Amino acid sequence: MFTRIYATDHWKGGSGEGSTPDATLPYRRLVELLVTASDVRSVVDIGCGDWQASRLVDWHGVPYLGVDVVPEVIQADNERFGGSGVGFACADVSRARAPRGDLLLCKDVLQHWPIHAIERFVARERWRHRYLLLTNDIESVHSPAERHNAEIPLGHWRTLDLEMSPFAVFADARFEYPVGSEWRKRAVLLVNPWYRWRARRQPRSGLALARAFDA
């Protein structure tokens, strides 16, 4: 499915309009802050795509692993950007566990998944990393209200609010930003329930920095 999307340029520009440098500026600022946290020493990025915007992120020397389901995208990323603490791997995390990292990023991915795959992913991964930063389209002029959080086939799209039914995910922090006049995105930070007590007591934890963030 996603291999065909890239091959046909269905999203108009590799990873899509929401992944361009201009569209991702607020998101990149948040990520750059989180990787300076005292408890973030590794990053796993699910759905890393063609890295057109992530190449502009200052990762502050924190080891980074980008993961995508499309082999050709991963091969190109490794050839162009791999090395010096940056690597890429091909995996389908809608079916299997993600590689471990202190901070798991997942941007513009879950909005293309069916409900059961989202529920399985969140239930599994929130216990395997200190932090999950999940970012999706929360509003769009291209999506009618009745499609919000609707069931879809894999690879299709709708606006997604993980804090609402049927997901009702508890977000420890959230941040919204516009993409032009057509979309609005929300990033929610989920803290591993086993780690939340410690995160709340560290002045420069990922949780503390996320709650203080102001674009």
Kinemage of the C-alpha trace (Angstrom):
@kinemage 1
@onewidth
@group {chain A} dominant
@subgroup {mainchain}
@vectorlist {calphas} color= white
{ca met a 1} P 0.000 0.000 0.000
{ca phe a 2} L 2.531 2.641 1.116
{ca thr a 3} L 5.067 1.512 -1.488
{ca arg a 4} L 2.472 2.269 -4.169
{ca ile a 5} L 1.706 5.646 -2.571
{ca tyr a 6} L 5.354 6.684 -2.834
{ca ala a 7} L 5.777 5.193 -6.314
{ca thr a 8} L 2.812 7.156 -7.687
{ca asp a 9} L 3.559 10.330 -5.663
{ca his a 10} L 0.009 10.101 -4.322
{ca trp a 11} L 0.820 12.480 -1.455
{ca lys a 12} L 2.342 15.047 -3.838
{ca gly a 13} L 5.914 15.334 -2.695
{ca gly a 14} L 7.244 12.161 -1.098
{ca ser a 15} L 6.002 12.042 2.484
{ca gly a 16} L 3.227 14.560 1.840
{ca glu a 17} L 2.436 18.244 2.208
{ca gly a 18} L 2.403 18.022 5.996
{ca ser a 19} L 6.044 16.894 6.009
{ca thr a 20} L 7.649 19.796 4.153
{ca pro a 21} L 10.177 22.024 5.960
{ca asp a 22} L 7.729 24.936 6.186
{ca ala a 23} L 4.833 22.805 7.441
{ca thr a 24} L 6.911 21.101 10.136
{ca leu a 25} L 8.652 24.095 11.723
{ca pro a 26} L 6.620 24.094 15.001
{ca tyr a 27} L 6.908 20.309 15.245
{ca arg a 28} L 10.656 20.392 14.665
{ca arg a 29} L 11.085 22.984 17.399
{ca leu a 30} L 9.259 20.715 19.836
{ca val a 31} L 11.347 17.687 18.857
{ca glu a 32} L 14.585 19.664 19.153
{ca leu a 33} L 13.577 20.618 22.688
{ca leu a 34} L 12.610 17.085 23.707
{ca val a 35} L 15.920 15.573 22.609
{ca thr a 36} L 17.698 17.874 25.077
{ca ala a 37} L 15.771 16.328 27.983
{ca ser a 38} L 17.832 14.678 30.690
{ca asp a 39} L 15.978 11.389 30.218
{ca val a 40} L 16.027 11.165 26.407
{ca arg a 41} L 19.130 9.374 25.170
{ca ser a 42} L 17.732 7.661 22.072
{ca val a 43} L 15.030 8.382 19.487
{ca val a 44} L 12.976 6.039 17.320
{ca asp a 45} L 10.970 7.718 14.558
{ca ile a 46} L 8.082 5.650 13.179
{ca gly a 47} L 7.092 6.584 9.632
{ca cys a 48} L 10.262 8.613 9.097
{ca gly a 49} L 9.491 8.924 5.375
{ca asp a 50} L 11.901 10.627 3.006
{ca trp a 51} L 13.443 12.796 5.756
{ca gln a 52} L 12.876 16.024 3.833
{ca ala a 53} L 12.159 17.920 7.063
{ca ser a 54} L 13.848 15.715 9.671
{ca arg a 55} L 17.225 16.399 8.065
{ca leu a 56} L 16.800 19.952 9.376
{ca val a 57} L 16.348 18.827 12.993
{ca asp a 58} L 19.258 19.324 15.380
{ca trp a 59} L 19.306 15.945 17.116
{ca his a 60} L 21.954 17.176 19.584
{ca gly a 61} L 23.975 13.998 19.143
{ca val a 62} L 21.174 11.753 20.416
{ca pro a 63} L 21.207 8.427 18.508
{ca tyr a 64} L 18.353 8.347 15.987
{ca leu a 65} L 16.710 5.418 14.217
{ca gly a 66} L 14.150 6.146 11.517
{ca val a 67} L 11.688 3.381 10.670
{ca asp a 68} L 9.473 3.103 7.610
{ca val a 69} L 7.523 0.342 5.908
{ca val a 70} L 8.730 1.202 2.380
{ca pro a 71} L 12.078 -0.504 1.565
{ca glu a 72} L 12.995 1.930 -1.213
{ca val a 73} L 12.517 4.908 1.105
{ca ile a 74} L 14.738 3.361 3.786
{ca gln a 75} L 17.443 2.495 1.261
{ca ala a 76} L 17.472 6.068 -0.040
{ca asp a 77} L 17.521 7.491 3.500
{ca asn a 78} L 20.467 5.323 4.507
{ca glu a 79} L 22.380 6.312 1.391
{ca arg a 80} L 21.722 10.052 1.785
{ca phe a 81} L 21.575 10.573 5.533
{ca gly a 82} L 22.857 7.483 7.354
{ca gly a 83} L 25.875 7.708 9.643
{ca ser a 84} L 27.061 9.721 12.661
{ca gly a 85} L 24.403 8.369 14.992
{ca val a 86} L 21.645 8.387 12.368
{ca gly a 87} L 20.311 5.122 10.952
{ca phe a 88} L 17.228 3.761 9.207
{ca ala a 89} L 15.433 0.413 9.246
{ca cys a 90} L 12.524 -1.110 7.348
{ca ala a 91} L 9.716 -2.508 9.503
{ca asp a 92} L 5.929 -2.671 9.651
{ca val a 93} L 5.136 -1.531 13.183
{ca ser a 94} L 1.408 -1.832 12.577
{ca arg a 95} L 2.044 -5.561 13.009
{ca ala a 96} L 5.261 -5.868 15.021
{ca arg a 97} L 6.993 -4.134 17.904
{ca ala a 98} L 8.916 -0.958 17.218
{ca pro a 99} L 12.619 -0.790 18.096
{ca arg a 100} L 13.140 0.554 21.601
{ca gly a 101} L 14.039 4.173 22.309
{ca asp a 102} L 13.552 6.645 25.130
{ca leu a 103} L 11.478 8.842 22.812
{ca leu a 104} L 9.267 7.343 20.120
{ca leu a 105} L 8.083 9.761 17.443
{ca cys a 106} L 5.120 8.894 15.242
{ca lys a 107} L 3.984 11.717 12.982
{ca asp a 108} L 1.225 11.547 10.351
{ca val a 109} L 1.103 7.754 10.532
{ca leu a 110} L -1.807 6.664 12.722
{ca gln a 111} L -4.230 8.834 10.747
{ca his a 112} L -3.734 6.331 7.907
{ca trp a 113} L -4.374 3.221 10.014
{ca pro a 114} L -7.606 1.387 10.894
{ca ile a 115} L -8.837 1.667 14.468
{ca his a 116} L -7.728 -1.777 15.652
{ca ala a 117} L -4.157 -1.166 14.468
{ca ile a 118} L -3.997 2.170 16.312
{ca glu a 119} L -5.338 0.661 19.530
{ca arg a 120} L -2.885 -2.228 19.349
{ca phe a 121} L 0.062 0.077 18.632
{ca val a 122} L -0.652 2.496 21.497
{ca ala a 123} L -1.420 -0.256 24.015
{ca arg a 124} L 1.826 -2.042 23.172
{ca glu a 125} L 4.282 0.802 22.667
{ca arg a 126} L 3.374 3.119 25.547
{ca trp a 127} L 4.903 0.548 27.925
{ca arg a 128} L 8.102 0.050 25.895
{ca his a 129} L 9.442 3.633 25.735
{ca arg a 130} L 9.660 6.491 28.200
{ca tyr a 131} L 7.795 8.842 25.882
{ca leu a 132} L 5.554 8.621 22.830
{ca leu a 133} L 4.991 11.767 20.778
{ca leu a 134} L 2.038 11.049 18.474
{ca thr a 135} L 1.137 13.696 15.900
{ca asn a 136} L -1.865 13.661 13.560
{ca asp a 137} L -4.263 15.901 11.655
{ca ile a 138} L -6.891 17.004 14.164
{ca glu a 139} L -8.859 19.257 11.773
{ca ser a 140} L -8.990 19.658 8.005
{ca val a 141} L -11.165 21.400 5.460
{ca his a 142} L -10.791 18.206 3.413
{ca ser a 143} L -12.427 15.953 6.006
{ca pro a 144} L -16.113 16.225 7.009
{ca ala a 145} L -16.953 15.959 10.702
{ca glu a 146} L -18.565 12.545 10.317
{ca arg a 147} L -15.231 11.065 9.205
{ca his a 148} L -13.425 12.202 12.369
{ca asn a 149} L -12.002 9.091 14.104
{ca ala a 150} L -13.911 6.953 11.584
{ca glu a 151} L -12.912 3.447 10.599
{ca ile a 152} L -10.804 3.337 7.419
{ca pro a 153} L -8.826 0.777 5.429
{ca leu a 154} L -5.048 0.835 5.864
{ca gly a 155} L -3.511 3.633 3.803
{ca his a 156} L -6.610 5.824 3.668
{ca trp a 157} L -6.887 9.015 5.731
{ca arg a 158} L -9.131 10.840 8.180
{ca thr a 159} L -8.647 13.365 10.959
{ca leu a 160} L -7.735 11.714 14.227
{ca asp a 161} L -8.105 12.675 17.889
{ca leu a 162} L -6.581 10.039 20.133
{ca glu a 163} L -8.074 11.625 23.244
{ca met a 164} L -11.625 11.024 22.022
{ca ser a 165} L -13.679 7.848 21.541
{ca pro a 166} L -12.952 5.112 20.644
{ca phe a 167} L -9.349 5.624 21.826
{ca ala a 168} L -9.686 7.865 24.920
{ca val a 169} L -5.915 8.042 25.355
{ca phe a 170} L -4.634 10.029 28.349
{ca ala a 171} L -2.208 12.697 27.114
{ca asp a 172} L 0.361 14.028 29.582
{ca ala a 173} L 0.933 17.054 27.334
{ca arg a 174} L -0.412 18.307 24.016
{ca phe a 175} L 0.493 20.884 21.408
{ca glu a 176} L -1.431 22.096 18.333
{ca tyr a 177} L -0.262 24.011 15.299
{ca pro a 178} L -1.733 24.986 11.911
{ca val a 179} L -0.486 23.861 8.517
{ca gly a 180} L -1.494 26.676 6.211
{ca ser a 181} L -5.225 27.306 6.181
{ca glu a 182} L -6.236 23.709 5.453
{ca trp a 183} L -5.028 21.559 8.370
{ca arg a 184} L -4.479 21.692 12.088
{ca lys a 185} L -2.233 19.147 13.769
{ca arg a 186} L -2.051 17.973 17.358
{ca ala a 187} L 0.954 16.352 19.001
{ca val a 188} L 0.222 14.437 22.202
{ca leu a 189} L 2.913 13.246 24.590
{ca leu a 190} L 2.254 9.952 26.358
{ca val a 191} L 4.470 8.997 29.280
{ca asn a 192} L 5.059 5.365 30.134
{ca pro a 193} L 2.786 4.783 33.165
{ca trp a 194} L 5.631 3.022 34.975
{ca tyr a 195} L 7.875 6.039 34.420
{ca arg a 196} L 5.444 8.922 34.984
{ca trp a 197} L 6.245 9.354 38.691
{ca arg a 198} L 9.949 9.797 37.944
{ca ala a 199} L 9.317 12.096 34.971
{ca arg a 200} L 7.224 14.428 37.115
{ca arg a 201} L 10.090 14.863 39.568
{ca gln a 202} L 12.875 15.710 37.133
{ca pro a 203} L 13.179 19.433 36.268
{ca arg a 204} L 14.462 18.736 32.749
{ca ser a 205} L 12.554 15.592 31.929
{ca gly a 206} L 10.859 15.215 28.582
{ca leu a 207} L 7.536 15.728 30.332
{ca ala a 208} L 8.661 18.972 31.992
{ca leu a 209} L 10.029 20.381 28.734
{ca ala a 210} L 6.926 19.404 26.764
{ca arg a 211} L 4.618 21.088 29.262
{ca ala a 212} L 6.701 24.266 29.167
{ca phe a 213} L 6.964 24.355 25.375
{ca asp a 214} L 5.576 27.392 23.597
{ca ala a 215} L 6.021 27.685 19.839
